[in-house]
């Protein structure tokens, strides 16, 4: 059951300014309320990201630790008949990475990471009240559906990953053609007949042609994109007049609406280390804070931004938010090795042994945390003018 407040506008009584945990991870000595999106608030001041103003009620009976969420092996596999050079992989610190445009994406693409990505998909869909998108691409909300006004016909999923969103949206819109692109050919073989995948680099020149799509979906790409302006300009050209773009991104900062987030909490240290490691490789993890203004600058109109709070842990009182919090903590916990090893060893120049010692502390801290911490999730959408 989805959070009923996650898809409608409502006042947020008792909201307070979130407190952000600060700090960047450093090598360890041993080795060296239910609530929905904020949609009615005024735009943030220049240079400041939009914030969710609602609060999540705390479950006073929640245990401070539990066994976490178990995960099973992924069955995702390569999908298309493509050249061996594109299907090749590289291995580093016992993890598999993409070979095509090697190094552009700093995280692994092996089975454990695929499962974590699928869990993140489930978490986000649940957080969004079961919605795969918010842009009115079906034309039912305001009669302004994608492209020709008769509903969406062609959809592009940028950074499709395991292809799970593309497959779900292909099932939801069986008359639409859905194309997912990614650096890694890790999508499943058995897919709906209207869904296809292509190995491609979203930051290279697009070869799809102008005015090809009615809807372009970009999700979880803040850890990959170096030039958002160019990406959005290409998306604008690829959309038909009246088409929509939608960007969905987690803003990787640890926030808290009360005083339960200690200065030395492990989550801000973890996120700070990943941010700094990616920055050393030319990626600003928080550059997505400017997405709404960039979408406007690219020429889109009717730009709207929704902000959700994604709890970390089972501290919320609302059962739906508690489940989302369990997903979120599990997504972080299960993926600790994958999300840190690349940025920390390549960017921060840590040794693998230093990373492992740090992760032992993070794992313990995540399960024992008393902090009512959350990570913001931003949805930005805009329409290409018809005229």
C-alpha positions as CSV (number, residue, x, y, z in Angstrom):
1,X,0.0,0.0,0.0
2,X,1.5,3.3,-1.0
3,X,1.7,6.4,1.1
4,X,-1.5,8.2,0.3
5,X,0.0,11.7,0.9
6,X,2.8,11.1,-1.5
7,X,0.9,12.2,-4.6
8,X,-1.3,15.1,-3.5
9,X,-0.7,18.6,-2.3
10,X,-1.3,19.2,1.4
11,X,-0.1,21.6,4.1
12,X,2.7,20.3,6.3
13,X,2.1,21.3,9.9
14,X,5.0,21.2,12.3
15,X,7.7,21.2,9.6
16,X,11.1,22.3,10.7
17,X,14.3,23.2,8.8
18,X,16.3,20.0,8.2
19,X,19.6,19.6,9.9
20,X,22.3,18.2,7.7
21,X,25.1,15.9,8.9
22,X,28.4,17.2,7.8
23,X,31.8,15.7,7.4
24,X,33.8,13.6,4.9
25,X,35.0,10.1,5.5
26,X,38.7,9.8,6.3
27,X,40.9,6.7,6.5
28,X,40.3,4.9,9.8
29,X,43.2,4.9,12.3
30,X,43.6,1.1,12.1
31,X,44.5,1.4,8.4
32,X,46.0,4.9,8.4
33,X,5.6,10.7,9.3
34,X,4.5,9.7,6.9
35,X,4.8,12.4,4.4
36,X,4.7,13.2,0.7
37,X,6.4,15.6,-1.7
38,X,6.5,19.3,-1.3
39,X,4.7,20.7,-4.3
40,X,3.0,24.0,-3.2
41,X,6.0,25.7,-1.7
42,X,7.6,28.8,-3.5
43,X,10.8,28.2,-5.5
44,X,14.0,28.1,-3.3
45,X,16.3,31.1,-3.2
46,X,18.9,31.3,-6.0
47,X,21.7,28.8,-5.3
48,X,19.7,26.8,-2.8
49,X,18.1,23.4,-3.6
50,X,14.4,22.8,-3.0
51,X,13.5,21.1,0.3
52,X,10.6,19.0,1.4
53,X,8.8,20.8,4.1
54,X,6.6,17.9,5.4
55,X,7.7,15.8,8.4
56,X,7.7,12.1,9.0
57,X,6.2,10.9,12.2
58,X,8.6,8.9,14.4
59,X,7.6,5.4,15.7
60,X,8.5,5.6,19.4
61,X,8.3,1.8,19.6
62,X,10.8,1.2,16.8
63,X,13.7,-1.0,17.8
64,X,17.1,0.7,17.5
65,X,18.5,-2.2,15.5
66,X,17.3,-5.3,13.6
67,X,18.6,-8.0,11.3
68,X,18.3,-5.8,8.2
69,X,16.9,-6.9,4.9
70,X,18.2,-10.0,3.1
71,X,18.8,-10.1,-0.6
72,X,19.1,-12.9,-3.2
73,X,21.2,-13.2,-6.4
74,X,20.2,-11.3,-9.5
75,X,19.3,-13.1,-12.7
76,X,19.9,-10.2,-15.0
77,X,22.0,-11.0,-18.1
78,X,23.2,-9.6,-21.3
79,X,20.4,-9.0,-23.7
80,X,21.3,-8.2,-27.3
81,X,23.6,-9.6,-30.0
82,X,26.4,-7.0,-30.0
83,X,30.1,-6.9,-30.6
84,X,32.3,-8.6,-28.0
85,X,34.1,-5.3,-27.3
86,X,30.9,-3.8,-26.0
87,X,30.1,-6.9,-23.9
88,X,33.5,-7.0,-22.4
89,X,34.0,-6.2,-18.7
90,X,36.9,-5.2,-16.5
91,X,37.5,-6.4,-13.0
92,X,38.9,-4.4,-10.0
93,X,38.9,-5.3,-6.3
94,X,36.8,-8.3,-7.0
95,X,34.0,-6.3,-8.7
96,X,33.0,-6.2,-12.3
97,X,32.8,-2.9,-14.2
98,X,31.8,-1.9,-17.7
99,X,34.4,-1.9,-20.4
100,X,32.7,0.3,-23.0
101,X,33.8,3.9,-22.2
102,X,35.7,2.4,-19.3
103,X,35.8,4.6,-16.1
104,X,32.9,6.9,-17.0
105,X,30.7,5.1,-14.5
106,X,32.4,4.6,-11.2
107,X,30.3,1.7,-9.8
108,X,30.2,-2.0,-10.6
109,X,27.6,-3.7,-12.9
110,X,27.8,-7.2,-11.5
111,X,25.0,-9.3,-10.1
112,X,25.0,-7.9,-6.5
113,X,24.9,-4.3,-7.9
114,X,22.1,-5.2,-10.2
115,X,20.0,-6.5,-7.3
116,X,20.7,-3.4,-5.4
117,X,19.6,-1.3,-8.3
118,X,16.3,-3.3,-8.6
119,X,15.8,-2.8,-4.9
120,X,16.3,1.0,-5.3
121,X,13.7,0.9,-8.1
122,X,11.2,-0.8,-5.8
123,X,11.9,1.8,-3.1
124,X,11.4,4.8,-5.4
125,X,8.2,3.4,-6.9
126,X,6.8,2.8,-3.4
127,X,7.9,6.3,-2.3
128,X,6.1,7.8,-5.3
129,X,2.8,6.0,-4.5
130,X,3.2,3.4,-7.2
131,X,3.8,5.9,-9.9
132,X,6.5,5.3,-12.5
133,X,6.4,8.9,-13.6
134,X,4.7,12.2,-12.8
135,X,4.7,13.9,-16.2
136,X,1.2,13.7,-17.8
137,X,2.4,11.6,-20.7
138,X,-0.8,9.7,-21.1
139,X,-2.7,12.9,-21.8
140,X,-5.3,12.1,-19.1
141,X,-4.5,14.8,-16.5
142,X,-4.7,17.9,-18.7
143,X,-5.1,16.7,-22.3
144,X,-1.5,17.6,-23.0
145,X,0.0,14.1,-23.4
146,X,3.3,13.5,-25.1
147,X,3.8,14.5,-28.7
148,X,0.6,14.4,-30.7
149,X,-1.7,14.7,-27.7
150,X,-3.1,11.2,-28.1
151,X,-0.9,9.6,-25.5
152,X,2.7,8.6,-25.5
153,X,4.2,6.7,-28.4
154,X,8.0,6.7,-28.0
155,X,9.8,6.7,-24.7
156,X,13.6,6.9,-24.0
157,X,15.0,5.7,-20.7
158,X,18.5,7.2,-20.2
159,X,20.8,5.2,-18.0
160,X,18.4,2.2,-17.9
161,X,20.6,0.0,-15.8
162,X,19.0,-3.4,-15.4
163,X,16.1,-2.1,-17.5
164,X,13.5,-2.6,-14.8
165,X,11.9,0.8,-15.2
166,X,11.8,0.5,-19.0
167,X,10.2,-3.0,-18.7
168,X,7.6,-1.8,-16.2
169,X,6.7,1.3,-18.3
170,X,6.5,-0.9,-21.4
171,X,3.9,-3.1,-19.6
172,X,2.0,0.0,-18.5
173,X,2.0,1.5,-22.0
174,X,1.8,-1.5,-24.4
175,X,1.2,0.7,-27.4
176,X,4.4,2.7,-26.8
177,X,7.9,1.9,-28.0
178,X,10.4,2.0,-25.1
179,X,14.1,2.3,-25.7
180,X,16.6,2.0,-22.8
181,X,20.2,3.0,-23.2
182,X,23.1,2.3,-20.8
183,X,26.9,1.7,-20.8
184,X,26.4,-1.9,-19.7
185,X,24.5,-4.7,-21.5
186,X,23.1,-6.2,-18.3
187,X,19.4,-6.1,-19.2
188,X,17.3,-9.3,-19.2
189,X,16.6,-11.4,-22.2
190,X,12.8,-11.9,-21.7
191,X,11.3,-8.5,-22.2
192,X,8.0,-7.1,-23.5
193,X,7.8,-6.9,-27.3
194,X,7.6,-3.1,-27.2
195,X,10.9,-2.7,-25.2
196,X,14.4,-2.7,-26.6
197,X,17.9,-1.8,-25.2
198,X,21.0,-0.3,-26.7
199,X,24.5,0.1,-25.4
200,X,25.2,3.8,-25.6
201,X,26.8,6.7,-23.8
202,X,24.3,9.4,-22.9
203,X,27.0,12.1,-22.9
204,X,28.1,11.4,-26.4
205,X,26.3,12.8,-29.4
206,X,22.8,11.3,-29.7
207,X,22.1,9.5,-32.9
208,X,18.4,9.0,-32.4
209,X,17.5,12.0,-34.7
210,X,15.5,15.1,-33.9
211,X,11.9,15.0,-32.5
212,X,12.0,11.3,-32.1
213,X,10.5,10.8,-28.6
214,X,7.4,11.9,-26.6
215,X,8.9,11.3,-23.2
216,X,12.5,11.1,-21.9
217,X,13.1,9.6,-18.5
218,X,16.4,10.2,-16.6
219,X,16.8,8.6,-13.2
220,X,19.7,8.0,-10.8
221,X,22.2,9.6,-13.1
222,X,23.7,12.2,-10.7
223,X,26.7,9.9,-10.1
224,X,27.4,9.6,-13.8
225,X,26.7,12.9,-15.6
226,X,29.5,15.4,-16.0
227,X,27.7,17.9,-18.3
228,X,24.0,18.2,-17.5
229,X,23.6,21.2,-19.8
230,X,24.7,19.3,-22.9
231,X,22.5,16.3,-21.8
232,X,19.4,18.4,-21.5
233,X,20.1,20.3,-24.8
234,X,20.3,16.9,-26.6
235,X,17.1,15.7,-24.8
236,X,15.3,18.9,-25.9
237,X,16.2,18.3,-29.6
238,X,15.2,14.7,-29.4
239,X,11.7,15.4,-28.0
240,X,8.8,16.1,-30.2
241,X,6.9,19.4,-29.6
242,X,4.7,18.8,-26.5
243,X,6.9,16.0,-25.3
244,X,8.0,15.7,-21.7
245,X,11.3,15.2,-19.8
246,X,11.5,13.9,-16.3
247,X,14.5,13.7,-14.0
248,X,14.4,11.7,-10.8
249,X,17.4,11.9,-8.5
250,X,18.3,11.2,-4.9
251,X,20.2,14.1,-3.3
252,X,22.9,12.4,-1.4
253,X,22.9,14.4,1.8
254,X,21.8,13.1,5.3
255,X,19.1,15.4,6.7
256,X,17.2,15.3,10.0
257,X,14.3,17.3,11.3
258,X,15.2,16.9,15.0
259,X,18.4,16.6,17.1
260,X,18.9,12.8,16.6
261,X,21.6,13.0,13.9
262,X,25.0,13.2,15.8
263,X,27.9,15.0,14.2
264,X,29.9,11.8,14.0
265,X,27.1,9.7,12.4
266,X,28.4,7.2,9.8
267,X,26.0,8.2,7.1
268,X,27.3,11.8,6.5
269,X,30.8,10.4,6.6
270,X,29.9,7.8,4.0
271,X,28.1,10.2,1.6
272,X,30.8,12.8,2.0
273,X,33.5,10.3,1.1
274,X,31.6,9.2,-2.0
275,X,31.0,12.8,-3.0
276,X,34.7,13.7,-2.7
277,X,35.8,10.5,-4.5
278,X,33.5,11.2,-7.4
279,X,34.6,14.9,-7.5
280,X,38.2,13.7,-8.0
281,X,36.9,12.1,-11.2
282,X,35.1,15.1,-12.5
283,X,31.6,14.3,-11.1
284,X,29.7,16.7,-8.8
285,X,27.2,14.4,-7.0
286,X,25.1,17.3,-5.9
287,X,25.0,19.1,-9.3
288,X,21.5,17.7,-9.6
289,X,20.4,20.5,-7.2
290,X,20.4,22.8,-10.3
291,X,18.3,20.5,-12.5
292,X,15.1,22.6,-12.3
293,X,16.8,25.7,-13.4
294,X,18.8,23.9,-16.1
295,X,15.6,22.4,-17.5
296,X,14.1,25.9,-17.7
297,X,17.3,27.2,-19.3
298,X,17.2,24.4,-21.9
299,X,13.8,25.8,-23.1
300,X,11.3,23.6,-21.3
301,X,8.1,25.2,-20.0
302,X,5.7,24.3,-17.1
303,X,8.7,23.1,-15.1
304,X,7.7,21.5,-11.7
305,X,9.7,20.0,-8.9
306,X,8.5,17.6,-6.3
307,X,10.6,16.7,-3.2
308,X,10.2,13.6,-1.1
309,X,11.8,12.5,2.1
310,X,13.3,9.0,1.9
311,X,13.8,7.7,5.5
312,X,16.9,5.6,6.3
313,X,15.8,2.8,8.7
314,X,12.6,1.7,10.3
315,X,12.1,4.7,12.5
316,X,8.9,6.2,10.8
317,X,5.6,5.5,12.4
318,X,3.7,5.1,9.2
319,X,4.0,1.5,7.9
320,X,4.5,2.5,4.3
321,X,7.3,4.9,5.2
322,X,8.8,2.3,7.5
323,X,9.0,-0.1,4.6
324,X,10.6,2.5,2.4
325,X,13.1,3.2,5.2
326,X,13.9,-0.5,5.3
327,X,14.4,-0.5,1.5
328,X,16.7,2.5,1.7
329,X,18.9,1.2,4.5
330,X,19.1,-2.2,2.8
331,X,20.0,-0.5,-0.5
332,X,22.9,1.3,1.3
333,X,23.9,-1.6,3.5
334,X,24.0,-4.2,0.7
335,X,25.8,-1.8,-1.7
336,X,28.5,-0.5,0.6
337,X,31.3,-2.3,-1.1
338,X,30.2,-1.4,-4.6
339,X,29.4,2.3,-3.9
340,X,32.7,3.0,-2.0
341,X,35.4,0.9,-3.5
342,X,35.7,2.8,-6.8
343,X,35.4,6.4,-5.5
344,X,37.5,5.7,-2.4
345,X,40.4,3.9,-4.1
346,X,40.4,5.8,-7.4
347,X,39.4,9.2,-6.1
348,X,40.5,9.4,-2.5
349,X,43.5,7.0,-3.0
350,X,42.5,4.8,-0.1
351,X,43.8,1.2,-0.1
352,X,41.1,-1.6,-0.3
353,X,42.1,-2.5,3.3
354,X,41.3,1.0,4.5
355,X,38.0,0.9,2.8
356,X,37.1,-2.4,4.4
357,X,37.9,-1.1,7.9
358,X,35.8,2.0,7.3
359,X,32.9,-0.1,6.0
360,X,32.9,-2.3,9.1
361,X,32.2,0.8,11.1
362,X,29.5,2.0,8.7
363,X,27.7,-1.3,8.8
364,X,27.5,-1.3,12.5
365,X,26.4,2.3,12.6
366,X,23.6,1.8,10.1
367,X,22.0,-1.1,12.0
368,X,22.4,0.6,15.4
369,X,21.5,4.1,14.4
370,X,18.9,6.0,16.5
371,X,18.9,9.0,14.1
372,X,15.7,10.0,12.3
373,X,17.7,10.6,9.1
374,X,16.4,10.8,5.5
375,X,17.7,11.5,2.0
376,X,15.8,13.9,-0.2
377,X,14.4,12.6,-3.5
378,X,13.8,15.2,-6.3
379,X,11.5,14.9,-9.3
380,X,11.8,17.6,-12.0
381,X,9.7,17.6,-15.1
382,X,9.2,20.0,-18.0
383,X,7.5,20.1,-21.4
384,X,8.9,21.1,-24.8
385,X,6.7,23.9,-26.2
386,X,4.3,22.9,-28.9
387,X,4.8,25.9,-31.1
